[in-house]
Amino acid sequence: MKIRAENLIAAVGELRVGLLAVRDLADTLLSLVEARGRITIFETGFQTWFSVHASRLP
């Protein structure tokens, strides 16, 4: 079986496109996880602040 250079180049190009798509998906998922972590930290901080300061409300 003889592999032509143009077929090899095309296959490498397809592989590259697939790997870039996987990387983009991984970046998106990581961003969502990090955003959720920031929201959780904000919610926890607000709950702590509110529980401390709520007792001072008239």
Rosetta blueprint (number, residue, H / E / L):
1 M L
2 K L
3 I L
4 R L
5 A H
6 E H
7 N H
8 L H
9 I H
10 A H
11 A H
12 V H
13 G H
14 E H
15 L H
16 R H
17 V H
18 G H
19 L H
20 L H
21 A H
22 V H
23 R H
24 D H
25 L H
26 A H
27 D H
28 T H
29 L H
30 L H
31 S H
32 L H
33 V H
34 E H
35 A H
36 R H
37 G H
38 R H
39 I H
40 T H
41 I H
42 F H
43 E H
44 T H
45 G H
46 F H
47 Q H
48 T H
49 W H
50 F H
51 S H
52 V H
53 H H
54 A H
55 S H
56 R H
57 L L
58 P L
